[in-house]
Amino acid sequence: MEKRDDIYKNRGLHEYGDVKFADSENDKYPIDTEEHIRAAWSYIHMPRNYEKYTPEDVETIKKRIIKAWKEKINPDGPPEA
């Protein structure tokens, strides 16, 4: 995953603190709480968000969100995973 030019540097860290992100290179999609995990899953399925990544990066982000979902919400994972 590459650093994106359209993201303010350290915005994720300032907004969410030192937490895990599904996109750890750009500090996008925090996956530390149930609320954040559910939001990350929703956002990565929106074209305006996933179109900024390569297909491989989208899959990596989804896998990280699914892993967090299984650990913190439900072992079956998110719907349609």
Protein Blocks (a to p, Z undefined) as FASTA:
>chain_A
ZZdfkbcehklmmmnopaddfblmnopaiafbfklmmmmmmmmmpmklmmmpcfklmmmm
mmmmmmmmmmmmomnbpehZZ
